[in-house]
Amino acid sequence: MASQVTDPGSIFLSAEWLDLALLNYSVDPELLSPYVPDGTALGSFNGKTYISLVGFRFCKTKLWGRIRIPFHPEFEEVNLRFYVHRNLGGEIRRGVVFIKEIVPKPLIALTARIVYGENYVALPMRHQISSSSGKSEIEYSWKYANSRSRLFAHSFAPAKLPLEGSLEQYITEHYWGFSRQKSEATQEYHVSHIPWSVSIANEAGFEGDVNALYGKDFAEVLRKPPDSAYIANGSSVNVYSGRRIV
């Protein structure tokens, strides 16, 4: 169920997030401990800690919900993220923390670094998406240091809303972002969208060299087959201005 927030603040960005491919890996919690922002706790599902490599399309992008960004309405993003939560007076705010985010637009990367303190980089990117006869195929790729990497997911299953309490729901329904600033402060921001329909991927994986981008430990994880993978249809999304919580 989408998060209901009494006062989420003002909308900073609105867009459509479409054609998501989500590759999920179970990891040792100690791998993520250095990245957990103050004021949050590392999340888990059925005793397992996950990171996700996620590719999707940004479409109809607007600042403050109304101003189109010239030459930047549509672009790809690939991010490596993990899951945390914050207990606010008994309200559990489930959110994500990004290890790194890749986009093809330098202006988008710069804006995200300034406004949210997120670790964005701008690299040449492309995507391939096809859907026919009940089969969906999604691929996102990027070029770094003369080497091309890609993530892909293929599914023959129809998309449907995740079951309550399922891993699919846990992975796709986090409505907060948390980022650690250079000052070590923690910023929290709300992300609003309807629950996404999801199909389980029959085939999915990552190919390429990510050691330089993510470091040796994360590269070792991503070289393995994902523990689960999904394709999500996506929806319209509002991203609200951030607030310092610590």
HELIX and SHEET records of a PDB file:
HELIX    1   1 PRO A   29  LEU A   32  1                                   4    
HELIX    2   2 SER A   33  TYR A   35  5                                   3    
HELIX    3   3 PRO A  106  TYR A  116  1                                  11    
HELIX    4   4 LEU A  167  THR A  172  1                                   6    
HELIX    5   5 ASN A  211  TYR A  214  1                                   4    
HELIX    6   6 LYS A  216  LEU A  222  1                                   7    
SHEET    1   A 9 ALA A  41  LEU A  42  0                                        
SHEET    2   A 9 PHE A  75  LEU A  88 -1                                        
SHEET    3   A 9 THR A  49  LEU A  63 -1                                        
SHEET    4   A 9 ILE A  11  VAL A  27 -1                                        
SHEET    5   A 9 SER A 228  TYR A 240 -1                                        
SHEET    6   A 9 THR A 186  SER A 192 -1                                        
SHEET    7   A 9 TRP A 176  ARG A 180 -1                                        
SHEET    8   A 9 GLU A  91  VAL A 103  1                                        
SHEET    9   A 9 TYR A 120  ALA A 122  1                                        
SHEET    1   B 6 ALA A  41  LEU A  42  0                                        
SHEET    2   B 6 PHE A  75  LEU A  88 -1                                        
SHEET    3   B 6 THR A  49  LEU A  63 -1                                        
SHEET    4   B 6 ILE A  11  VAL A  27 -1                                        
SHEET    5   B 6 SER A 228  TYR A 240 -1                                        
SHEET    6   B 6 VAL A 198  ILE A 200 -1                                        
SHEET    1   C 7 ALA A  41  LEU A  42  0                                        
SHEET    2   C 7 PHE A  75  LEU A  88 -1                                        
SHEET    3   C 7 THR A  49  LEU A  63 -1                                        
SHEET    4   C 7 ILE A  11  VAL A  27 -1                                        
SHEET    5   C 7 SER A 228  TYR A 240 -1                                        
SHEET    6   C 7 THR A 186  SER A 192 -1                                        
SHEET    7   C 7 ARG A 243  ARG A 244 -1                                        
SHEET    1   D 4 ALA A  41  LEU A  42  0                                        
SHEET    2   D 4 PHE A  75  LEU A  88 -1                                        
SHEET    3   D 4 THR A  49  LEU A  63 -1                                        
SHEET    4   D 4 ILE A  67  ARG A  68 -1                                        
SHEET    1   E 4 MET A 125  SER A 132  0                                        
SHEET    2   E 4 LYS A 135  TYR A 144 -1                                        
SHEET    3   E 4 SER A 147  SER A 155 -1                                        
SHEET    4   E 4 GLU A 203  GLU A 207 -1                                        
END                                                                             
